[in-house]
Amino acid sequence: MSSSSPEPTEEWLVVIDPQNIFASPDSEWGSPFFAEAMPRIRALADAFGERVIVTRWMPTADRSTSWGEYFAAWPFADQPPSDPLFDLVPDAAALSTRPTLDLPTFGKWGPELEALVGHGGSFVLAGVSTDCCVLSTALAAADAGARVTIATDACAGSTAENHAAALHVMGLYPPQLTLTTTAEVLAGR
């Protein structure tokens, strides 16, 4: 491994999609719990320093696939990627010095993230929405052999029930997925 590649033992923070579309109370996809999770996300980012990556969901998927039906069901989100809906919320703009990882998929685990955290690497997961993009990222990462810690109180679900259901599902995947709190993550740093 070259000196510019991360060692698999380095732990990263991956902040999933802290965007206006998922945070704004005026958005059809806005989480009512995002404002509550954001200070915890900030505390985690401060503790992880340079090892933070922020992702963004972008509406650039191929409409000839099932994404076409998805956007037909959610026309408010079928906007150009430059629409302010897809901007990071102001509090998230300075979470990382790295460019955002912009993908047209729910799950953000893939070659880009694996290259960052390392094959079999470890990362803490936070963000929105627990019951969609966080869950999709965690399960794919676990399947690929990554070690994922979910900071449960630094995640925001679409509803309290959906948040709890997603945490329940992720809790079925130990030891690859570990559920914990922001305070416990910070205490271990």
C-alpha positions as CSV (number, residue, x, y, z in Angstrom):
1,M,0.0,0.0,0.0
2,S,1.4,3.4,-0.9
3,S,1.8,6.1,1.7
4,S,-1.1,8.0,0.2
5,S,-3.5,5.0,0.7
6,P,-5.2,4.7,4.0
7,E,-4.3,1.8,6.2
8,P,-7.3,-0.5,6.9
9,T,-6.9,0.2,10.6
10,E,-7.6,3.9,10.3
11,E,-11.2,4.6,11.2
12,W,-13.2,7.1,9.1
13,L,-16.4,9.0,9.5
14,V,-18.9,8.8,6.6
15,V,-21.7,11.3,6.8
16,I,-24.6,10.3,4.6
17,D,-26.4,12.9,2.6
18,P,-26.8,15.9,4.9
19,Q,-28.6,17.8,2.1
20,N,-31.5,20.2,2.0
21,I,-33.8,17.6,0.4
22,F,-33.5,15.3,3.5
23,A,-33.2,18.0,6.2
24,S,-35.7,20.7,5.3
25,P,-39.1,20.4,7.0
26,D,-40.6,21.8,3.7
27,S,-39.2,18.8,1.7
28,E,-41.4,15.7,1.1
29,W,-38.3,13.7,2.2
30,G,-37.3,15.9,5.1
31,S,-36.5,14.1,8.4
32,P,-38.1,15.6,11.4
33,F,-35.1,14.4,13.4
34,F,-32.3,15.9,11.3
35,A,-31.8,19.1,13.3
36,E,-31.5,16.9,16.4
37,A,-28.8,14.7,14.8
38,M,-26.7,17.5,13.2
39,P,-24.9,18.6,16.4
40,R,-23.8,15.0,17.0
41,I,-22.7,14.7,13.4
42,R,-20.6,17.9,13.9
43,A,-19.1,16.5,17.1
44,L,-18.1,13.4,15.3
45,A,-16.6,15.3,12.4
46,D,-14.6,17.4,14.8
47,A,-13.2,14.3,16.4
48,F,-12.3,12.6,13.1
49,G,-10.5,15.6,11.7
50,E,-9.2,14.8,8.2
51,R,-10.8,11.4,8.1
52,V,-14.3,12.6,7.2
53,I,-16.2,12.1,3.9
54,V,-19.6,13.5,3.2
55,T,-21.9,12.0,0.6
56,R,-24.7,13.4,-1.5
57,W,-27.5,11.6,-3.3
58,M,-27.8,13.0,-6.8
59,P,-30.8,12.6,-9.2
60,T,-28.6,11.4,-12.0
61,A,-29.7,7.8,-12.3
62,D,-30.7,6.3,-15.6
63,R,-34.5,6.9,-16.1
64,S,-34.7,3.8,-18.4
65,T,-34.3,1.7,-15.2
66,S,-36.5,1.4,-12.2
67,W,-35.2,4.9,-11.3
68,G,-37.6,6.2,-14.0
69,E,-40.6,4.9,-12.0
70,Y,-39.0,6.2,-8.8
71,F,-38.8,9.7,-10.1
72,A,-42.3,9.4,-11.6
73,A,-43.5,8.6,-8.0
74,W,-41.5,11.5,-6.5
75,P,-41.5,14.3,-9.2
76,F,-40.5,17.0,-6.7
77,A,-37.0,15.3,-6.6
78,D,-36.7,15.0,-10.4
79,Q,-34.7,18.2,-10.7
80,P,-31.3,19.0,-12.2
81,P,-28.3,18.2,-9.9
82,S,-27.6,21.9,-9.6
83,D,-31.0,22.5,-7.8
84,P,-30.5,23.8,-4.2
85,L,-32.4,20.8,-3.0
86,F,-29.2,18.8,-3.4
87,D,-26.9,21.3,-1.7
88,L,-25.5,20.4,1.7
89,V,-27.2,22.1,4.6
90,P,-25.2,25.1,5.8
91,D,-24.0,23.2,9.0
92,A,-22.6,20.4,6.9
93,A,-20.6,22.5,4.4
94,A,-17.5,22.4,6.6
95,L,-17.7,18.9,7.9
96,S,-14.9,17.7,5.6
97,T,-12.1,19.3,3.6
98,R,-12.6,16.6,0.9
99,P,-15.0,16.9,-2.0
100,T,-18.3,15.3,-1.5
101,L,-18.9,11.8,-2.8
102,D,-21.9,12.3,-5.2
103,L,-23.7,9.2,-6.2
104,P,-27.1,8.4,-7.8
105,T,-27.7,5.5,-5.5
106,F,-29.3,5.0,-2.0
107,G,-26.2,3.1,-0.8
108,K,-22.9,4.9,-0.9
109,W,-20.7,1.9,-0.4
110,G,-18.7,1.1,-3.6
111,P,-15.2,1.4,-5.0
112,E,-14.8,5.1,-4.2
113,L,-15.6,4.6,-0.5
114,E,-13.7,1.4,-0.2
115,A,-10.6,3.1,-1.7
116,L,-10.9,5.7,1.0
117,V,-11.4,3.5,4.0
118,G,-9.4,0.6,2.7
119,H,-10.4,-3.0,2.0
120,G,-11.8,-4.4,5.2
121,G,-11.5,-1.0,6.7
122,S,-13.5,0.6,9.5
123,F,-15.8,3.5,9.6
124,V,-18.5,5.2,11.6
125,L,-21.7,6.0,9.8
126,A,-24.0,8.9,10.5
127,G,-26.5,10.9,8.5
128,V,-29.9,10.7,6.9
129,S,-32.1,8.8,6.3
130,T,-31.5,5.9,8.6
131,D,-34.2,3.8,6.9
132,C,-32.9,4.4,3.3
133,C,-29.4,5.6,2.5
134,V,-27.8,4.8,5.8
135,L,-29.2,1.3,5.9
136,S,-28.3,0.7,2.2
137,T,-24.7,1.8,2.8
138,A,-24.3,-0.2,6.0
139,L,-25.6,-3.5,4.5
140,A,-23.5,-3.2,1.3
141,A,-20.4,-2.4,3.3
142,A,-20.9,-5.3,5.7
143,D,-21.3,-7.6,2.7
144,A,-18.0,-6.4,1.3
145,G,-16.3,-7.1,4.7
146,A,-16.0,-3.6,6.1
147,R,-16.4,-2.9,9.8
148,V,-19.2,-0.4,10.3
149,T,-20.2,1.4,13.5
150,I,-23.5,3.2,13.3
151,A,-23.8,6.2,15.5
152,T,-27.5,5.7,16.1
153,D,-28.2,9.1,17.6
154,A,-26.3,10.8,14.7
155,C,-28.7,9.3,12.2
156,A,-32.1,10.7,11.3
157,G,-34.9,8.6,10.0
158,S,-38.0,9.5,8.0
159,T,-40.1,8.7,11.1
160,A,-39.3,7.4,14.6
161,E,-40.8,4.1,13.7
162,N,-38.8,3.7,10.5
163,H,-35.6,4.8,12.3
164,A,-36.2,2.1,14.9
165,A,-37.0,-0.5,12.3
166,A,-33.7,0.3,10.3
167,L,-31.7,0.1,13.5
168,H,-33.3,-3.2,14.3
169,V,-32.3,-4.6,10.9
170,M,-28.8,-3.3,11.1
171,G,-28.6,-4.8,14.6
172,L,-29.0,-8.2,13.1
173,Y,-25.5,-8.0,11.4
174,P,-22.9,-8.2,14.2
175,P,-20.0,-8.2,14.2
176,Q,-19.8,-6.4,10.9
177,L,-22.3,-3.8,12.0
178,T,-22.2,-2.3,15.5
179,L,-24.8,0.0,16.9
180,T,-23.6,2.6,19.4
181,T,-24.0,6.2,20.4
182,T,-22.1,9.4,19.5
183,A,-20.9,9.6,23.1
184,E,-19.5,6.0,23.0
185,V,-17.7,6.7,19.7
186,L,-16.2,9.9,21.1
187,A,-15.2,8.2,24.3
188,G,-13.2,5.6,22.3
189,R,-11.2,8.3,20.4
